Amino acid sequence: MVYDNIIILENEDNKPEVGFKDLKIAEKFVSMVYNYAKDLQGNTDKYIMKYISKIVKLACEEGSFIR
């Protein structure tokens, strides 16, 4: 799963940023985000997009992305 591969890294400004343990998983995530962005720009289904954003927000608030 893509989200199980997410880790928190430190960028060049010593600030936390999201990264991945595995390059292939990162590439899969980029592909998923690209497809999601195309749908978002197309305004096809705002309910689903709002639902997904709430799930990601809750996961961040709970610290689910931090391993």
Secondary structure, DSSP 4 states (H G I P E B T S, - for coil): --GGGEEEEE-TTS-EEEEES-HHHHHHHHHHHHHHHHHHHHTS-HHHHHHHHHHHHHHHHHTTT--
